[in-house]
Amino acid sequence: MNANDILLDRFYKIMWCEFSNTDALYEDYIIHMIGTMGLNTLISAGRLESCGEIGGRKLYTLDKRYI
């Protein structure tokens, strides 16, 4: 497992804890939790997907197949 895989795994586990009781979270909250790097890492790995927008705030859902 390389450093990028370890970071991806850590970002995913942090967000899993936050998503476990909800279907979607706002982008700004995700950035607060794991930063822009974490957000972009999860999106590029296909583990976080955009699922809508409310009041100009983007919503994302976590692909829970990797739990």
N, C-alpha and C positions, 0 to 999 in steps of 0.2 A: 504494500500500500504506500503510495507516494504522498508527498505533502499536500497536493491538491485534493486527493481523495480523502485525506484526514480532515481538511477544512470543510469539504463538502459534507462529510458525515456529521461533523460538529454543528454546522449551520442547520442541517436537516433535523438533527435531534432537538436543537433549541426550538425550532419552529414547530416540530411535532408536538412538543409540550404545550405550545400556545394554541395550536389548531385542534387539539384532541376533543374539545367540546364545542367547536364551531365549524362552519363550512367555509368561511372566508375571512380574511383580515385585510385591513387597509394597508396600502403601500407604506404610508408614513410610519405606521406602527411597526411594520416589519423592519424598516430602516432603523428605527429606534432600537429594536432588539438585536439585529445582526449587522447593521450598517449597509451601505450601498454595495460594498464588495460581496457581502453575504447574499443580498437580494439578487445581484447579477449572476453570482455563482449558481444559485438554485435555479434561476430561469434558464441559464445556458445548459444546465444539466437536464432540463426537462422535468424537474421536480416541483416547480412552482409555476402555475399558469394563471394568466389574467382571466378573470371571470366576470368583469363588469366594472361599472363606474357609477358612483353616487355623488352628486354635488361636486363633480370635478375631482373626486378622490378615487384612485384606482383600487380595485379589489383583486385579491389573489387567493387561489385555493392551492392546497398542498396535495401533491400526488401521494396518496397514502399506501401505494403498492410497495414502497421501500421500507416500511416499518419493520 
